[in-house]
């Protein structure tokens, strides 16, 4: 009986001890756990910082490669400077290397690399507007209206913005807004879920389109225009504006699908510059 009581007492004592230990752990154990957890966090933080640094380096290398290969950056060796017409502080006017959609087809862009107009600073945007006003006046003197358009798509690829300026006969200028609106509304379901064509008659592009979003922008002289966010960038046609203009003006599709190199670019630039001279906004 004594032995049974002794064993029972020992078993109970072991259970009591285990219960006490479970309730009162060694403080050193807690310290070890805290230390180990801290080390793990430091290692994780270090790994995260290293990954961020590597990502930043990769992004920088991509940007450098983009700038080196850009054909529009003013300091780039790949810019064809013989096509330049007028040089502002932040914006320059040039002619395309190919035969344009119309005689007088020209391009506005920035000296420094910028992906789209919604990401320009205030000074660059104001200068862009001054160039557009001057071009509108120049073509109006020749009894022509003008259409400006920008396709700001796939901005993650860091494109260099280009605003195309296309003069059209004044007789067709009045119908151009209706033509573009109809074409956009009929095709938007292919590259956009939400119908969100924005009128720019009483607001600017930069107020209508949130910064960072891809978009298509078309403006008719300085009076009115439209902007539309591009939701499905892969399905948006690269020659969207050219297709609409080509249909409106009954042009040969090869003019934009298979553009031909300009045979006499220097002569073309000189002729354009002569007309531009009286309206040059950089000389004021």
Order of alpha helices (4+ residues) and beta strands (2+ residues): alpha-alpha-beta-beta-beta-alpha-beta-beta-alpha-beta-alpha-beta-beta-alpha-alpha-alpha
